[in-house]
Structures are given as C-alpha cells and as structure tokens.
C-alpha cells in the first residue's frame, strides 16, 4: 500500500471547495513480510491547510517513507528512504488570477539526492471551473539547490521555470480524477528540462475516509550524473480527513 503524498505533486494536494478554517489530513501506512527474508515498510504524512474568506490559502506538508529488506545472517538492505516538506501560500488577486509563493526541502536515496532545497513564486490562472471540471494553468520561477551522493557531480544549483497544467474531473458523486502535467526547464539551458505527470483517482467512502490509486511519471532530459532519464511510481492507499 502506498500513500497519497508519496511524491511531490503539490497541485494534487489542493482543495477548491473550502473557503474558511483549518483542515488536517494524516496518512499512516505500515507493512511487514517475513519468510526467508524480512521486509518492513513504513510511510507517514501530515498536512494542514488554512483557508481565509479573503482568498488566502496556506498549506504545509510533511512526508516520510522508509523500507528495508533483511535476509537471515545478512545486513539490512535499504529499499526506500525519502521525505520532503513543503510550505505554500496562495493569494487571490481576482476571481481567476492568484499569486503563489513556496519553499520546499527533501531527500531521496533512490535518486541519490541527499538534500534538495528550493524556493519560488508564480501566478496561477483558473481556466475552467464548474461542477464537472476544474482546470488551472500555472507559471513561475524557482531556485533549486541540490546535493547528491556522487563523486563527480555532488552539487547542482539552477534557476528553473516551473509551469503546470492541472485539471480534475468529477466522474461520479464519490469518484474524482486528478491530473497534473509539469514542464520545468533551466533558465541557462532550455535543453535541460523535466516533464512530470501526476495522476490519481480518488474514491470517497464518506467525508472523512477515501481510497486512491496514483501514478507518477518523471522524465529528465538531462539527468544528474549517470541516473536514468525516466522514473515511474505507482501507489495506492487510504486517507483520513479531520
């Protein structure tokens, strides 16, 4: 079982239906398998949103995943170890235009990323908003500072453009489809770009409990070091809202 916040798709973490107050969400996932080898997986996430009637929305997210495999008589083999924190503020300028500012930190052993810090801002435009669909277009800039567990290229600092298109569709009363496509390129080299797709389908049991299936795909045209260009992750899980 995976988690809703397993990757850094902050667009899928928004709520368009709340105008005032706080919302908290907690995800906890623990798994164990044991035969000749023991596999332990732990994932936890917390998110708090604050909405103000003036059009201000602030949210903060913490996410951590850890897992290892251990065979009898051998040392532990780390399967996954990653986490991130994200803080974002969105302020309404008009009924369709919003200003955003954000900061983020994280690490991901699978991508050999020991430390990643970024900060940025941009504009967000509401293209479509009705009972069946919400569509948003975003443009902005962010400064990335990354430290890798590599000898040849241990550090990377870039100013990147961050652009996205997000659309979510109400398939049924308790079923919603979320899609976000990102296009991020380096300000110093337009051929250094990333394409990311984050999609999920959510099934609500009631106002406090929902299940989801999530697909994340990342393509980096100029990956750091000898890492591959593509990265795929498939998750499913459960979410509690209070």
Helices and strands as residue ranges (DSSP letters): G 10-13, E 21-34, E 37-52, E 56-71, E 77-92, E 97-108, G 109-111, E 113-129, E 133-148, E 155-172, E 175-186, E 193-204, E 209-220, E 230-241
